[in-house]
Amino acid sequence: MAEAWTLKELRESKKMTQAELAEQFSVSSRTIQNMEEDSGNIKNQLLKKYLLFFDKDYNDIFLGKKYENFVRKAS
């Protein structure tokens, strides 16, 4: 199984700022910031934008709180 990416890691892999990605997805930069902190409740429409834009499968993206991701990677 491939390593799961966080939303922040995906954005950074394209060398984009939160503001640039927000513009690409037609949302506010605050929305991007919130999703990078806790993507556990991301709306399907926004998740689909991530999947298409970053060419990833659903299982390639870690969804949850930033802290949970840190704990998961550390264990």
Secondary structure as UniProt FT lines:
FT   HELIX           7..13
FT   TURN            14..15
FT   HELIX           18..25
FT   HELIX           29..37
FT   TURN            40..41
FT   HELIX           44..54
FT   HELIX           58..60
FT   HELIX           66..74
//
